Amino acid sequence: MRALRIGLPALAVFAATGCGNPCKDPGTVCTIAGTGSPGANEAEDDPLLSPLYGPMDVVARPGTSDFFIVDWNNHKIRLVEDGVMRTVVGTDFLGDGDPTFQERIPPGVPGTEVALNHPTQAEWSSVTGKLLIPSWHNHRVREWTPETGNSLVVCANTDVSDGNGANAGFAGDGGPAEDALFAFPNSIAVDPTDGSFWLLDQRNDRIRKVAVDYSFIDTVAGNGDEGYGGDGGPALEASFNFWERSDLQPEPAGAIEFDGDHTLYIADTSNHAIRVFDLGAGTVDTLSGTGTQSLPGGVCDPDTLCYPRDVELGPDGRLYIADTDNHVIRAYDPGSGTMEVVAGTFEPGDAEEGTLATEATLNEPFGIDFDDEGALLIADTYNHRVRRVTP
């Protein structure tokens, strides 16, 4: 999730209304998509006038000004291209694929014929030039091809009667990805060296690796036992806790990010921690967090992480963290080991346009990204907006 150029659609709207650009000053926040109210309006193609419903992620297409929005509760993937928003995957109804099941056979079918059930995150592969989409309630991974607009199921047992859209599970390691079973796949990170991608299999509390041609899948981290442990030991013996809030309806959780230097960062959401997987040594350790919340009664402590749901390496070399239930974005400096808040106030709210990022209220931000100018992008999920912090 990187290399996103944005801001021109927002600037155009400000100019048209004659109110100027409230976010011209560095460190200020403005909305770049969404209206602040949940909804759907396919007739409206202006990203600032088109409602979203719980956007979970924002994803760039490198080398362009295009960006994708994972519109969670509208069950769609939106593309903003040249300032115009349109749906590229998803229909007006939730479901699992197209009525004829042709999405399961190459080359797939048009994405606008494919029903989704709560897509959570997405990742652009610069190696293949395609968008990878974990479809959370479908227990599948799809790819979208921009040249054709087609969507194709690439990971999950695609048998119509008992495929992964019908039953979640854990199976398939050591074989082709098309035969694998998942349980609520949530996050993908593409290895830029070979195009393989790593998948956070949320309910299975595992991280799995898929070959670039989908010919092979295997577990690379996690023992499948929900918990917090294994620091300093082999990644396959580590315990994670991605399946959060057992007393409530579960939400998407867990995220992964490569740093380009043999390291995979892991947002271990329900352990309130960021874990680090040293790919060279094959070990997992904790970077930040304690595995528990510090305050009783489920109250978030601003001094610790609280259900972090995304991690992103910034252009300044710091690791940015969507500290979702604290309603803030933090930045961790690996050189000094220090962490600071770069957006949010720890109080939920819907900040006015042009507010300084550190004074701007957010409401459970799930996803973050950076554009070509180094601006921080925020999927402000429960404000139903995507925001940009002016660099």
KOLDO-631050 format. One record per residue (C-alpha): x, y negated, z negated; residue in three letters. Coordinates in steps of 0.001 Angstrom, whole numbers. Layout:
# KOLDO-631050
+---------+---------+---------+------+
:       X :       Y :       Z : rest :
+---------+---------+---------+------+
:       X :       Y :       Z :  ALA :
...
+---------+---------+---------+------+
***
This chain:
# KOLDO-631050
+---------+---------+---------+------+
:       X :       Y :       Z : rest :
+---------+---------+---------+------+
:       0 :       0 :       0 :  MET :
:    2135 :   -2841 :    1236 :  ARG :
:    2955 :   -5313 :    3993 :  ALA :
:    -397 :   -7092 :    3926 :  LEU :
:    -723 :  -10553 :    5417 :  ARG :
:   -3868 :  -12261 :    4305 :  ILE :
:   -5301 :  -15625 :    3420 :  GLY :
:   -6232 :  -16919 :    6884 :  LEU :
:   -9896 :  -15821 :    6681 :  PRO :
:  -10185 :  -17489 :    3285 :  ALA :
:   -8499 :  -20665 :    4502 :  LEU :
:  -10842 :  -20779 :    7485 :  ALA :
:  -13898 :  -20650 :    5235 :  VAL :
:  -12547 :  -23349 :    2927 :  PHE :
:  -11863 :  -25601 :    5920 :  ALA :
:  -15295 :  -24984 :    7416 :  ALA :
:  -17034 :  -25966 :    4215 :  THR :
:  -14875 :  -29037 :    3810 :  GLY :
:  -13816 :  -28115 :     274 :  CYS :
:  -10146 :  -27530 :    1050 :  GLY :
:   -8033 :  -24670 :    -234 :  ASN :
:   -8229 :  -24344 :   -4026 :  PRO :
:   -5375 :  -21828 :   -3991 :  CYS :
:   -2656 :  -23830 :   -2300 :  LYS :
:    -639 :  -24034 :   -5525 :  ASP :
:    1649 :  -21125 :   -6472 :  PRO :
:     248 :  -18778 :   -9084 :  GLY :
:   -3415 :  -19549 :   -8398 :  THR :
:   -6115 :  -16979 :   -7653 :  VAL :
:   -8719 :  -16936 :   -4901 :  CYS :
:  -11224 :  -14422 :   -3562 :  THR :
:  -10407 :  -13018 :    -129 :  ILE :
:  -13295 :  -10534 :     170 :  ALA :
:  -16603 :   -9981 :   -1593 :  GLY :
:  -19234 :  -12274 :   -3040 :  THR :
:  -19057 :  -11389 :   -6727 :  GLY :
:  -22369 :   -9524 :   -6603 :  SER :
:  -22705 :   -5821 :   -5806 :  PRO :
:  -24392 :   -4970 :   -2561 :  GLY :
:  -24051 :   -4115 :    1110 :  ALA :
:  -24790 :   -6149 :    4214 :  ASN :
:  -23559 :   -4650 :    7471 :  GLU :
:  -24984 :   -7618 :    9382 :  ALA :
:  -22474 :   -9947 :    7715 :  GLU :
:  -18950 :   -9616 :    9087 :  ASP :
:  -17298 :  -12482 :    7203 :  ASP :
:  -15272 :  -10870 :    4372 :  PRO :
:  -16085 :  -13767 :    2032 :  LEU :
:  -19813 :  -13474 :    2680 :  LEU :
:  -20067 :   -9691 :    2817 :  SER :
:  -20856 :   -8067 :    -549 :  PRO :
:  -18811 :   -5163 :   -1876 :  LEU :
:  -19827 :   -2636 :   -4521 :  TYR :
:  -16993 :   -1774 :   -6870 :  GLY :
:  -13964 :   -2010 :   -4558 :  PRO :
:  -11322 :     414 :   -5809 :  MET :
:   -8389 :    -391 :   -3554 :  ASP :
:   -7019 :   -2661 :    -848 :  VAL :
:   -4607 :   -1241 :    1722 :  VAL :
:   -2468 :   -2871 :    4396 :  ALA :
:   -1739 :   -1908 :    7947 :  ARG :
:    1921 :   -2919 :    8303 :  PRO :
:    2904 :   -5303 :   11053 :  GLY :
:    -587 :   -6756 :   11319 :  THR :
:   -2835 :   -9013 :    9297 :  SER :
:   -5375 :   -6181 :    8990 :  ASP :
:   -6351 :   -4677 :    5675 :  PHE :
:   -8667 :   -1963 :    4462 :  PHE :
:  -10992 :   -2086 :    1457 :  ILE :
:  -12077 :    1095 :    -301 :  VAL :
:  -15704 :     187 :   -1018 :  ASP :
:  -16403 :    2767 :   -3724 :  TRP :
:  -20126 :    2564 :   -4398 :  ASN :
:  -21019 :    1773 :    -801 :  ASN :
:  -19209 :    5010 :     158 :  HIS :
:  -17298 :    3270 :    2942 :  LYS :
:  -13880 :    2247 :    4155 :  ILE :
:  -13965 :   -1344 :    5435 :  ARG :
:  -11433 :   -2912 :    7783 :  LEU :
:  -10829 :   -6662 :    7940 :  VAL :
:   -9294 :   -7316 :   11353 :  GLU :
:   -8662 :  -10839 :   12644 :  ASP :
:  -10875 :  -12167 :    9870 :  GLY :
:  -13820 :   -9901 :   10726 :  VAL :
:  -15016 :   -7108 :    8431 :  MET :
:  -16441 :   -3839 :    9743 :  ARG :
:  -16912 :    -272 :    8533 :  THR :
:  -14502 :    2288 :   10004 :  VAL :
:  -15450 :    5350 :    7930 :  VAL :
:  -18791 :    5899 :    6229 :  GLY :
:  -22508 :    5595 :    6919 :  THR :
:  -25453 :    4088 :    5081 :  ASP :
:  -25881 :    7339 :    3164 :  PHE :
:  -23581 :    9286 :     878 :  LEU :
:  -22681 :   12776 :    1993 :  GLY :
:  -19868 :   14994 :    3220 :  ASP :
:  -18917 :   14512 :    6844 :  GLY :
:  -20973 :   14485 :   10026 :  ASP :
:  -24151 :   16543 :   10527 :  PRO :
:  -22499 :   18885 :   13063 :  THR :
:  -19351 :   19579 :   10993 :  PHE :
:  -17204 :   18593 :   13988 :  GLN :
:  -15158 :   16368 :   11674 :  GLU :
:  -13498 :   19563 :   10491 :  ARG :
:  -12159 :   20374 :   13981 :  ILE :
:   -9502 :   18243 :   15748 :  PRO :
:   -9737 :   15541 :   16968 :  PRO :
:  -12632 :   14830 :   14592 :  GLY :
:  -15546 :   12472 :   15175 :  VAL :
:  -16086 :    8699 :   14996 :  PRO :
:  -15626 :    7554 :   11415 :  GLY :
:  -18939 :    5706 :   11469 :  THR :
:  -20696 :    9076 :   11823 :  GLU :
:  -18991 :   10508 :    8730 :  VAL :
:  -20751 :   10241 :    5389 :  ALA :
:  -18494 :    9870 :    2336 :  LEU :
:  -19092 :   10390 :   -1348 :  ASN :
:  -17072 :    7870 :   -3356 :  HIS :
:  -13732 :    7261 :   -1664 :  PRO :
:  -11292 :    6078 :   -4306 :  THR :
:   -7979 :    5037 :   -2840 :  GLN :
:   -6294 :    5121 :     554 :  ALA :
:   -2767 :    5004 :    1917 :  GLU :
:   -1404 :    3928 :    5268 :  TRP :
:    1245 :    6229 :    6723 :  SER :
:    3823 :    4270 :    8682 :  SER :
:    5190 :    7607 :    9891 :  VAL :
:    1976 :    8816 :   11559 :  THR :
:     208 :    5475 :   11997 :  GLY :
:   -2924 :    6807 :   10314 :  LYS :
:   -4932 :    6042 :    7189 :  LEU :
:   -5171 :    8821 :    4589 :  LEU :
:   -8365 :    8819 :    2526 :  ILE :
:   -8990 :   10887 :    -620 :  PRO :
:  -12745 :   11351 :    -829 :  SER :
:  -13262 :   11858 :   -4536 :  TRP :
:  -16656 :   13564 :   -4768 :  HIS :
:  -16087 :   15433 :   -1496 :  ASN :
:  -12868 :   16985 :   -2864 :  HIS :
:  -11234 :   16436 :     517 :  ARG :
:   -8587 :   14338 :    2228 :  VAL :
:   -9390 :   12734 :    5554 :  ARG :
:   -7286 :   10863 :    8100 :  GLU :
:   -8518 :    7976 :   10232 :  TRP :
:   -6874 :    7291 :   13588 :  THR :
:   -7049 :    3638 :   14707 :  PRO :
:   -6662 :    4361 :   18435 :  GLU :
:   -9768 :    6554 :   18551 :  THR :
:  -11626 :    5532 :   15409 :  GLY :
:  -11970 :    9221 :   14575 :  ASN :
:  -12060 :   10754 :   11113 :  SER :
:  -10711 :   14271 :   10592 :  LEU :
:  -10628 :   16484 :    7503 :  VAL :
:   -6970 :   17470 :    7021 :  VAL :
:   -6890 :   18893 :    3497 :  CYS :
:   -9485 :   21213 :    1963 :  ALA :
:  -11029 :   24526 :    2784 :  ASN :
:  -13187 :   23610 :    5772 :  THR :
:  -15410 :   26684 :    5866 :  ASP :
:  -18962 :   25367 :    6095 :  VAL :
:  -20490 :   27710 :    3520 :  SER :
:  -17956 :   27583 :     713 :  ASP :
:  -15581 :   24798 :    1625 :  GLY :
:  -14285 :   22178 :    -699 :  ASN :
:  -17229 :   19904 :     -65 :  GLY :
:  -19384 :   22564 :   -1724 :  ALA :
:  -17153 :   23567 :   -4608 :  ASN :
:  -14141 :   21962 :   -6197 :  ALA :
:  -11317 :   24108 :   -7471 :  GLY :
:   -7616 :   24808 :   -7454 :  PHE :
:   -6165 :   27063 :   -4782 :  ALA :
:   -3994 :   27180 :   -1704 :  GLY :
:    -477 :   26489 :   -2973 :  ASP :
:    2110 :   27979 :    -649 :  GLY :
:    -193 :   27907 :    2364 :  GLY :
:   -1651 :   25403 :    4827 :  PRO :
:   -3398 :   22358 :    3405 :  ALA :
:   -6595 :   23221 :    5270 :  GLU :
:   -7026 :   26253 :    2991 :  ASP :
:   -6444 :   24390 :    -268 :  ALA :
:   -8987 :   23519 :   -2920 :  LEU :
:   -8940 :   20269 :   -4896 :  PHE :
:  -10915 :   18781 :   -7749 :  ALA :
:  -11441 :   15037 :   -7389 :  PHE :
:   -8336 :   14030 :   -5384 :  PRO :
:   -7683 :   10392 :   -6191 :  ASN :
:   -4359 :    8929 :   -5077 :  SER :
:   -1861 :    9427 :   -2248 :  ILE :
:    1744 :    8278 :   -1826 :  ALA :
:    3530 :    8796 :    1494 :  VAL :
:    7203 :    9763 :    1458 :  ASP :
:    8742 :    7339 :    3977 :  PRO :
:   11635 :    9695 :    4702 :  THR :
:    9634 :   12514 :    6270 :  ASP :
:    5961 :   11481 :    6294 :  GLY :
:    4882 :   14123 :    3792 :  SER :
:    2421 :   12859 :    1246 :  PHE :
:    1971 :   13483 :   -2435 :  TRP :
:   -1555 :   13820 :   -3776 :  LEU :
:   -2788 :   13262 :   -7317 :  LEU :
:   -5334 :   16042 :   -7910 :  ASP :
:   -7194 :   14383 :  -10762 :  GLN :
:   -9320 :   17071 :  -12392 :  ARG :
:   -6565 :   19640 :  -11951 :  ASN :
:   -4080 :   17308 :  -13693 :  ASP :
:   -1509 :   18075 :  -11028 :  ARG :
:     466 :   16329 :   -8310 :  ILE :
:     724 :   18239 :   -5045 :  ARG :
:    2879 :   17750 :   -1947 :  LYS :
:    1543 :   18139 :    1602 :  VAL :
:    3725 :   18481 :    4721 :  ALA :
:    3385 :   15761 :    7361 :  VAL :
:    1722 :   18241 :    9742 :  ASP :
:    -499 :   19641 :    6936 :  TYR :
:    1061 :   23090 :    7410 :  SER :
:    2039 :   23521 :    3763 :  PHE :
:     929 :   22429 :     299 :  ILE :
:    2438 :   23066 :   -3115 :  ASP :
:    2264 :   21725 :   -6661 :  THR :
:    5287 :   19608 :   -7604 :  VAL :
:    4285 :   18258 :  -11035 :  ALA :
:    1863 :   19193 :  -13782 :  GLY :
:    1032 :   22478 :  -15467 :  ASN :
:   -2716 :   22022 :  -15120 :  GLY :
:   -3275 :   21685 :  -18871 :  ASP :
:   -4801 :   18391 :  -19911 :  GLU :
:   -2519 :   16738 :  -22442 :  GLY :
:     545 :   14620 :  -23021 :  TYR :
:    3877 :   16347 :  -23096 :  GLY :
:    6881 :   17714 :  -21300 :  GLY :
:    9036 :   14590 :  -21304 :  ASP :
:   12618 :   15375 :  -20404 :  GLY :
:   11692 :   18758 :  -19001 :  GLY :
:   10813 :   20217 :  -15607 :  PRO :
:    8008 :   18396 :  -13805 :  ALA :
:    6007 :   21601 :  -13395 :  LEU :
:    5882 :   21973 :  -17186 :  GLU :
:    4675 :   18426 :  -17850 :  ALA :
:    1144 :   17733 :  -19049 :  SER :
:    -939 :   14849 :  -17715 :  PHE :
:   -4369 :   13526 :  -18569 :  ASN :
:   -6015 :   12033 :  -15513 :  PHE :
:   -9576 :   13088 :  -16393 :  TRP :
:  -10506 :   10190 :  -18608 :  GLU :
:  -13401 :    9209 :  -20841 :  ARG :
:  -14759 :   12657 :  -21577 :  SER :
:  -17620 :   11110 :  -23536 :  ASP :
:  -18733 :    9012 :  -20573 :  LEU :
:  -19288 :    9566 :  -16885 :  GLN :
:  -15745 :   10054 :  -15549 :  PRO :
:  -14236 :    7479 :  -13252 :  GLU :
:  -11390 :    7777 :  -10749 :  PRO :
:   -8070 :    7737 :  -12559 :  ALA :
:   -4394 :    8311 :  -11992 :  GLY :
:   -2153 :    6875 :   -9296 :  ALA :
:    1285 :    7495 :   -7805 :  ILE :
:    3900 :    5349 :   -6045 :  GLU :
:    7337 :    6005 :   -4538 :  PHE :
:   10165 :    3555 :   -5152 :  ASP :
:   12334 :    4660 :   -2229 :  GLY :
:   15095 :    5838 :   -4567 :  ASP :
:   14152 :    9396 :   -5560 :  HIS :
:   11552 :    8249 :   -8080 :  THR :
:    7794 :    8725 :   -8252 :  LEU :
:    5864 :    6513 :  -10674 :  TYR :
:    2694 :    7977 :  -12165 :  ILE :
:    -180 :    6128 :  -13807 :  ALA :
:   -1152 :    8712 :  -16438 :  ASP :
:   -4462 :    7018 :  -17086 :  THR :
:   -5977 :    8766 :  -20079 :  SER :
:   -2600 :    9001 :  -21773 :  ASN :
:   -2362 :    5210 :  -21478 :  HIS :
:    1117 :    5635 :  -20069 :  ALA :
:    3290 :    5248 :  -17015 :  ILE :
:    5345 :    8356 :  -16368 :  ARG :
:    8365 :    8588 :  -14086 :  VAL :
:    9262 :   11651 :  -12022 :  PHE :
:   12976 :   11813 :  -11186 :  ASP :
:   12908 :   13720 :   -7917 :  LEU :
:   16631 :   14403 :   -7991 :  GLY :
:   16640 :   15890 :  -11484 :  ALA :
:   13140 :   17352 :  -11192 :  GLY :
:   12126 :   15962 :  -14588 :  THR :
:    9323 :   13788 :  -15960 :  VAL :
:    9657 :   11113 :  -18642 :  ASP :
:    7538 :    8294 :  -20047 :  THR :
:    8381 :    4802 :  -18872 :  LEU :
:    5795 :    2918 :  -20932 :  SER :
:    3000 :    3901 :  -23281 :  GLY :
:    2570 :    6240 :  -26215 :  THR :
:     -49 :    8726 :  -25077 :  GLY :
:   -2749 :    7202 :  -27274 :  THR :
:   -4635 :    3987 :  -27878 :  GLN :
:   -3430 :    2044 :  -30887 :  SER :
:   -6751 :     686 :  -32110 :  LEU :
:   -9630 :    2757 :  -33517 :  PRO :
:  -13002 :    3075 :  -31876 :  GLY :
:  -11704 :    3052 :  -28324 :  GLY :
:  -10799 :    -640 :  -28484 :  VAL :
:   -7926 :   -1575 :  -26198 :  CYS :
:   -4792 :   -2962 :  -27806 :  ASP :
:   -3253 :   -5775 :  -25718 :  PRO :
:     185 :   -4665 :  -26885 :  ASP :
:    -178 :   -1300 :  -25139 :  THR :
:   -1537 :      29 :  -21873 :  LEU :
:   -5222 :     939 :  -21754 :  CYS :
:   -6334 :    3226 :  -18929 :  TYR :
:   -3824 :    2052 :  -16299 :  PRO :
:   -5147 :    3033 :  -12868 :  ARG :
:   -2671 :    1826 :  -10275 :  ASP :
:    1045 :    1234 :   -9856 :  VAL :
:    2760 :    -701 :   -7085 :  GLU :
:    6371 :   -1631 :   -6483 :  LEU :
:    6589 :   -5378 :   -5937 :  GLY :
:    8841 :   -7267 :   -3531 :  PRO :
:   10823 :   -8504 :   -6540 :  ASP :
:   11747 :   -4955 :   -7546 :  GLY :
:    9383 :   -4888 :  -10516 :  ARG :
:    6740 :   -2231 :  -11045 :  LEU :
:    3249 :   -3736 :  -11163 :  TYR :
:     553 :   -1995 :  -13172 :  ILE :
:   -3216 :   -2374 :  -13005 :  ALA :
:   -3908 :   -2175 :  -16748 :  ASP :
:   -7568 :   -1699 :  -16010 :  THR :
:   -9358 :   -1642 :  -19343 :  ASP :
:   -7188 :   -4472 :  -20661 :  ASN :
:   -8377 :   -6501 :  -17644 :  HIS :
:   -4821 :   -7535 :  -16747 :  VAL :
:   -2044 :   -6884 :  -14262 :  ILE :
:    1386 :   -6322 :  -15797 :  ARG :
:    4879 :   -6285 :  -14303 :  ALA :
:    7641 :   -4036 :  -15630 :  TYR :
:   11272 :   -4966 :  -15001 :  ASP :
:   13324 :   -1742 :  -14772 :  PRO :
:   16563 :   -3661 :  -15262 :  GLY :
:   15684 :   -5263 :  -18586 :  SER :
:   12967 :   -2850 :  -19682 :  GLY :
:   10607 :   -5764 :  -20352 :  THR :
:    6987 :   -6140 :  -19353 :  MET :
:    4838 :   -9231 :  -18895 :  GLU :
:    1282 :  -10078 :  -17904 :  VAL :
:    1090 :  -11708 :  -14476 :  VAL :
:   -2700 :  -11917 :  -14092 :  ALA :
:   -5646 :  -11724 :  -16467 :  GLY :
:   -6341 :  -12759 :  -20053 :  THR :
:   -7398 :   -9462 :  -21749 :  PHE :
:  -11002 :  -10698 :  -21659 :  GLU :
:  -13418 :   -9545 :  -18939 :  PRO :
:  -14780 :  -12289 :  -16751 :  GLY :
:  -15033 :  -13722 :  -13256 :  ASP :
:  -12493 :  -16511 :  -12816 :  ALA :
:  -13209 :  -19626 :  -10801 :  GLU :
:  -11365 :  -20114 :   -7544 :  GLU :
:   -7988 :  -21772 :   -7950 :  GLY :
:   -7442 :  -20726 :  -11568 :  THR :
:   -3889 :  -19902 :  -12621 :  LEU :
:   -3452 :  -16132 :  -12555 :  ALA :
:   -2444 :  -15920 :  -16212 :  THR :
:   -5560 :  -17899 :  -17155 :  GLU :
:   -7913 :  -16108 :  -14757 :  ALA :
:  -10323 :  -13530 :  -16124 :  THR :
:  -10637 :  -10212 :  -14295 :  LEU :
:  -13071 :   -7347 :  -14804 :  ASN :
:  -11491 :   -3880 :  -14792 :  GLU :
:   -9140 :   -4181 :  -11801 :  PRO :
:   -8474 :    -728 :  -10330 :  PHE :
:   -6135 :   -1446 :   -7418 :  GLY :
:   -3218 :   -3723 :   -6519 :  ILE :
:   -1067 :   -4459 :   -3478 :  ASP :
:    1267 :   -7057 :   -1963 :  PHE :
:    1116 :   -8942 :    1316 :  ASP :
:    3909 :   -9991 :    3665 :  ASP :
:    4308 :  -13268 :    1794 :  GLU :
:    4789 :  -11481 :   -1513 :  GLY :
:    1345 :  -12379 :   -2808 :  ALA :
:    -266 :  -10075 :   -5337 :  LEU :
:   -3583 :   -8614 :   -4184 :  LEU :
:   -6094 :   -7343 :   -6723 :  ILE :
:   -9122 :   -5101 :   -6300 :  ALA :
:  -11171 :   -6788 :   -9026 :  ASP :
:  -13496 :   -3834 :   -9205 :  THR :
:  -16316 :   -4851 :  -11513 :  TYR :
:  -16361 :   -8380 :  -10130 :  ASN :
:  -16916 :   -6782 :   -6710 :  HIS :
:  -14143 :   -8889 :   -5198 :  ARG :
:  -10671 :   -8638 :   -3742 :  VAL :
:   -8437 :  -11465 :   -4976 :  ARG :
:   -5085 :  -12929 :   -3951 :  ARG :
:   -2520 :  -14664 :   -6142 :  VAL :
:    -690 :  -17347 :   -4166 :  THR :
:    3087 :  -16736 :   -4303 :  PRO :
+---------+---------+---------+------+
***
